[in-house]
Amino acid sequence: MLGRLFKLLLLAGLATVLVRALLSPEQRAGLHRLFQTLAWALLVSAALMVALSLTRVVSL
């Protein structure tokens, strides 16, 4: 379990280093906006699923 978490952390660190090295500040800002939009979409989707689950429209 700890090995998997370490690999995930290592992969995230490597991705961060590569993004900083290869992308310009404008490209990094665009990537940040993309991931921020995706995060909000996932939060809204999760909230909708919880609301539908509580009203028993959807069974999880």
Secondary structure, DSSP 4 states (H G I P E B T S, - for coil): -HHHHHHHHHHHHHHHHHHHHHS-HHHHHHHHHHHHHHHHHHHHHHHHHHHHHHTTSS--
